[in-house]
Amino acid sequence: MIVLVRYNLGPGVPVELQDGASVVELKELVGSQQGVRPELLRVLFAGRELRSTFTLQACDLPEQSTVHVVLPPSGSSRALLLVQERLIRGGEDEPGGLTRLDLCSSRLPSTSSGLAVILEGGHGAEGGERVAEEAREELQAAGPKGVPTCSTFFVYCKSCRSIQPGKLRVRCRSCRQTTLTLSRGPSCWDDVLLPGRVHGLCQSDGCHGNEAEFYMKCASHPTSEDELSVALDLIITNSRDVPCIACCDITDVVLVFQCSERHVICLDCFHRYCQTRLSERQFVSHPVIGYSLPCAAGCIDSLIKELHHFRILGEDQVSVCSSSFSSTIVASVAIVTGVTISFGINFLLGTSGDGIMLWEGLIVRDACSFCVLQRMTH
């Protein structure tokens, strides 16, 4: 296997190792290259320091993963070293760290009432079923060979232009390097999505940051360090076998609405729900979120906030969606003089007469009114 090794924040260097290589072997290799005693080095990956006794496979390192190998400063205080040792011991039983994290329990309901929501128009089911099947297959294939993958994240990948299995990563909010070791892992989605909830120790030389910043990457292919993906926190694996509120089937991958009841819908029925509401022009306009849909059961205060979930419709339907929303906006807003607007896959691009750039989510203004156009791509 090949991993990219960054020594003390240097450039990533490809290193080829045997599939069963251990962390100590990696330390010995880097130590010999850098002229450093291997026992002084620390190997960091996905928010944890990897113990020397673990194999790289046991730590769930996919092919071409980037690992940091750092040499603690010679002036490190004993108190700092004790904190580092405590963080290591905290991950002794869970070598995978973020790679085996399961946040489904923070989304799925403990029970399901089995409501059957009748979705009008039985067309378009094939698209959702295809997405669900592809997601299941790719989730199984995403993990390293021979290592169980317990990660249950999904993302919208710009490179793949589709919904894909995702992997959670963490970096220091101060220096934005992936050299932060976590004091604890996230226990719910709020820990991942909201800043300042999880802390740790940054092992970059000279950085005193202690706040974690989580982000997502596509797990279906190797990615560069700056290639991030959008987290689809409502799409999860159905670990509790909750039936779909529409068809009552139990599927492996589902979407959980943001209502108080946490209604669950399979991706097949969610695709049909979105397509039906789109054809009926019943997406709901919200001043902050933009055009979205509520829970299929009609629950209040349940609009989907992350609009990339509607990418399940596919690129062609997103284009139709953009055109539909743009025509609705043009019909509802008085003619804005001096503004040039073009609609398409990027939904909104243009420049106003006074030089204001119009781009995803920005405001279109005239003398007395404005409307907010939300993004459907980026």
Summary of the structure (lengths in Angstrom):
residues: 378
radius of gyration: 23.6
end to end distance: 32.9
largest distance: 71.4
contacts: 1186
relative contact order: 0.11
helix: 25%
strand: 24%
